[in-house]
Amino acid sequence: MLNALAEAVEEKVHQRYHLHGHLEGIASSGWLLLDYGDVIVHLFSPDQRRYYQLENLWSNGRVLLRLQ
């Protein structure tokens, strides 16, 4: 599931902005990261999202888009 999400994000970002992200992580770990320089996309399994709670760590950051 995470690989499919990462591929969809990569495809849409490339189509719209002509950018390629750097993929980090392994889907089976429950966390993938796409690095576009100024924008970082975190893709979590539900369990990993509850565990890491990045929204709390980055509470002062600006959320551009949240999908659940």
Residue pairs with C-beta under 8 A, 6 or more apart in sequence:
1 27
1 45
2 27
2 30
2 31
2 32
2 43
2 44
2 45
3 27
3 32
5 32
5 43
6 23
6 27
6 32
6 34
6 43
9 21
9 34
9 41
9 43
10 20
10 21
10 23
10 34
13 19
13 21
13 34
13 36
14 20
19 36
21 34
21 35
21 36
21 41
22 34
22 35
23 32
23 33
23 34
23 35
24 32
24 33
24 34
24 35
25 31
25 32
25 33
26 32
29 48
30 44
30 45
30 47
30 48
31 42
31 43
31 44
31 45
31 48
31 52
32 42
32 43
33 40
33 41
33 42
33 43
34 40
34 41
34 43
39 64
42 54
44 52
